[in-house]
Amino acid sequence: MEVRGLTVPGALEMVPRRMSDDRGLFLEWFRDDRFTEATGHRFDLRQANCSVSAAGVLRGIHYADVPPGQAKHVTCLAGAVLDVVVDLRVGSPAFGRWESVLLDDVDRRAVYLPDGVGHAFLSLQDASTVAYLCSTPYSPGAEHEVHPLDRDLGIAWPDRARDGAPLKLRLSPKDAAAPGLHEARERGLLPTWAG
């Protein structure tokens, strides 16, 4: 497995080694020893989630209160998504910076997001299936959003699906009503950088 640090401090891209033959494909999408070597700590798995999205569905930018935070290890099992990591930690040298990684059923990459980092993805194909390993269980009162189309963030969302068809973005009502980055900061909703 190859591990690459992203421009958001603490976030990682992981590219598994794939073994295939005429029967199919095998890969390890998470290994505790490799993860611990790359991050300096173990992943404390407390919940596993799976979402299936139509082309054009935009989920996020989601994050959790710190503490307790919610670190995530995310991969795409079927289809394709543009996965986006956003540094929402006030005081971070990378505050407001984002980076995207294509997660799909070809390269089988995964992304790790540490506590305090925002997560979003855009489905590029119908039935795109994303699996998340989470360090804490879902807690509705501790979960928050930043608007994924916030102009101050300027995330370059694709306008074409995997097959080249035009994409029509679809957000949940909660995500569509989310504050922008600067409004969330002014309201004291964002986590702080722990260094």
C-alpha positions as CSV (number, residue, x, y, z in Angstrom):
1,M,0.0,0.0,0.0
2,E,1.3,3.4,-0.9
3,V,0.5,6.3,1.4
4,R,0.7,10.0,0.5
5,G,0.1,12.9,2.7
6,L,-2.4,15.5,1.4
7,T,-2.0,19.2,1.7
8,V,-4.5,19.2,4.6
9,P,-2.3,18.3,7.6
10,G,-3.0,14.8,8.9
11,A,-5.1,13.7,5.9
12,L,-3.8,10.8,3.8
13,E,-4.4,9.1,0.5
14,M,-3.9,5.4,0.5
15,V,-3.4,3.4,-2.7
16,P,-3.7,-0.4,-2.2
17,R,-1.8,-3.0,-4.1
18,R,-4.3,-4.9,-6.2
19,M,-3.9,-8.6,-7.1
20,S,-6.1,-9.7,-10.0
21,D,-6.4,-12.7,-12.2
22,D,-9.2,-14.3,-14.4
23,R,-11.3,-14.9,-11.2
24,G,-11.4,-11.2,-10.2
25,L,-9.6,-8.9,-7.8
26,F,-8.3,-8.9,-4.2
27,L,-6.9,-5.9,-2.2
28,E,-6.5,-4.8,1.4
29,W,-8.3,-1.4,1.8
30,F,-7.3,-1.1,5.5
31,R,-4.5,-2.5,7.5
32,D,-3.9,-1.5,11.1
33,D,-0.1,-1.8,10.9
34,R,0.2,0.3,7.8
35,F,-2.2,2.9,9.1
36,T,-0.4,3.1,12.4
37,E,3.0,3.5,10.7
38,A,1.6,6.3,8.5
39,T,-0.2,8.2,11.2
40,G,1.6,7.4,14.4
41,H,-1.6,6.2,16.1
42,R,-4.1,3.4,15.8
43,F,-7.5,3.8,14.2
44,D,-10.1,3.4,16.9
45,L,-13.0,1.9,14.9
46,R,-16.4,2.6,16.5
47,Q,-18.8,2.6,13.5
48,A,-18.9,1.6,9.9
49,N,-21.2,3.3,7.4
50,C,-22.1,2.8,3.7
51,S,-23.9,5.2,1.4
52,V,-25.2,4.6,-2.1
53,S,-25.6,7.7,-4.3
54,A,-27.0,8.6,-7.7
55,A,-24.9,10.6,-10.1
56,G,-24.8,14.3,-9.1
57,V,-25.5,13.7,-5.4
58,L,-23.2,16.0,-3.4
59,R,-22.8,15.0,0.3
60,G,-21.1,17.3,2.8
61,I,-19.1,19.2,3.9
62,H,-19.6,17.3,7.2
63,Y,-17.5,17.4,10.4
64,A,-17.9,16.7,14.1
65,D,-17.3,18.6,17.3
66,V,-13.8,18.2,18.7
67,P,-13.7,16.6,21.2
68,P,-14.7,13.9,20.6
69,G,-14.2,14.4,16.8
70,Q,-14.7,11.8,14.2
71,A,-11.8,10.6,12.1
72,K,-12.8,8.7,8.9
73,H,-11.2,6.2,6.6
74,V,-13.2,6.3,3.3
75,T,-13.2,4.3,0.1
76,C,-15.5,3.8,-2.9
77,L,-16.6,0.1,-3.4
78,A,-18.5,0.7,-6.6
79,G,-18.8,3.6,-9.0
80,A,-16.8,6.8,-8.6
81,V,-16.9,9.8,-6.4
82,L,-14.7,12.9,-6.2
83,D,-13.8,12.9,-2.5
84,V,-12.9,16.3,-0.9
85,V,-11.0,16.9,2.3
86,V,-11.3,20.4,3.8
87,D,-9.3,21.9,6.7
88,L,-11.9,23.5,9.0
89,R,-9.6,23.8,12.0
90,V,-9.3,27.4,13.0
91,G,-5.7,28.2,13.5
92,S,-4.4,25.5,11.2
93,P,-1.7,26.7,8.7
94,A,-4.0,25.1,6.1
95,F,-7.3,26.5,7.3
96,G,-9.8,26.7,4.4
97,R,-7.6,24.6,2.1
98,W,-9.1,21.7,0.3
99,E,-7.9,18.7,-1.7
100,S,-9.7,16.2,-3.8
101,V,-9.0,12.6,-4.6
102,L,-10.9,10.4,-7.1
103,L,-12.2,7.3,-5.3
104,D,-13.4,4.7,-7.6
105,D,-13.8,1.0,-8.4
106,V,-10.6,1.0,-10.6
107,D,-7.7,2.3,-8.5
108,R,-9.5,1.5,-5.2
109,R,-7.9,4.4,-3.3
110,A,-8.9,5.4,0.2
111,V,-8.7,8.6,2.1
112,Y,-8.1,9.2,5.8
113,L,-9.5,12.3,7.5
114,P,-8.3,13.2,11.0
115,D,-10.5,14.9,13.6
116,G,-11.6,18.4,12.8
117,V,-11.3,18.0,9.0
118,G,-14.4,18.4,6.8
119,H,-15.5,15.7,4.4
120,A,-17.6,15.9,1.2
121,F,-18.0,13.9,-2.0
122,L,-19.8,14.2,-5.3
123,S,-21.1,11.0,-6.9
124,L,-19.9,10.7,-10.5
125,Q,-22.0,7.7,-11.4
126,D,-25.3,6.2,-10.4
127,A,-25.1,3.7,-7.5
128,S,-21.7,4.9,-6.3
129,T,-21.1,3.1,-3.1
130,V,-18.9,4.6,-0.4
131,A,-17.8,2.9,2.8
132,Y,-16.6,4.8,5.8
133,L,-14.8,3.5,8.9
134,C,-15.4,6.0,11.7
135,S,-13.6,6.6,15.0
136,T,-16.7,7.6,16.9
137,P,-20.4,6.8,16.5
138,Y,-22.8,9.3,14.9
139,S,-23.9,11.9,17.4
140,P,-26.6,14.2,15.9
141,G,-25.9,17.1,18.3
142,A,-22.2,17.0,17.5
143,E,-22.4,16.9,13.7
144,H,-22.2,20.0,11.6
145,E,-22.0,21.2,8.0
146,V,-20.3,23.8,5.9
147,H,-21.9,24.6,2.5
148,P,-20.1,22.6,-0.2
149,L,-20.7,25.4,-2.8
150,D,-19.3,28.1,-0.6
151,R,-17.5,30.6,-2.9
152,D,-14.8,31.3,-0.3
153,L,-13.8,27.7,-0.4
154,G,-14.0,27.6,-4.2
155,I,-14.1,23.8,-4.5
156,A,-13.8,22.8,-8.2
157,W,-16.7,20.3,-8.4
158,P,-16.9,18.5,-11.8
159,D,-19.8,19.3,-14.1
160,R,-19.6,15.9,-15.9
161,A,-20.3,12.4,-14.8
162,R,-18.0,9.5,-15.2
163,D,-19.6,8.7,-18.6
164,G,-19.3,12.3,-19.8
165,A,-23.0,13.2,-19.2
166,P,-23.7,16.6,-17.6
167,L,-24.1,16.5,-13.8
168,K,-27.0,18.2,-12.0
169,L,-25.9,18.7,-8.4
170,R,-28.3,17.4,-5.7
171,L,-27.8,18.4,-2.1
172,S,-29.8,17.4,1.0
173,P,-31.9,20.2,2.5
174,K,-29.5,20.2,5.5
175,D,-26.4,20.6,3.3
176,A,-28.2,23.3,1.2
177,A,-28.9,25.3,4.3
178,A,-25.4,25.0,5.8
179,P,-23.4,28.2,6.5
180,G,-20.4,29.1,4.5
181,L,-16.9,28.7,6.0
182,H,-16.5,32.3,7.3
183,E,-20.1,32.4,8.7
184,A,-19.4,29.1,10.6
185,R,-16.2,30.5,11.9
186,E,-17.8,33.7,13.1
187,R,-20.5,31.7,14.8
188,G,-17.9,29.6,16.7
189,L,-19.0,26.4,15.0
190,L,-15.6,25.2,13.8
191,P,-13.0,23.1,15.5
192,T,-9.7,24.5,16.5
193,W,-6.2,23.4,15.5
194,A,-4.4,21.4,18.1
195,G,-1.1,21.4,16.3
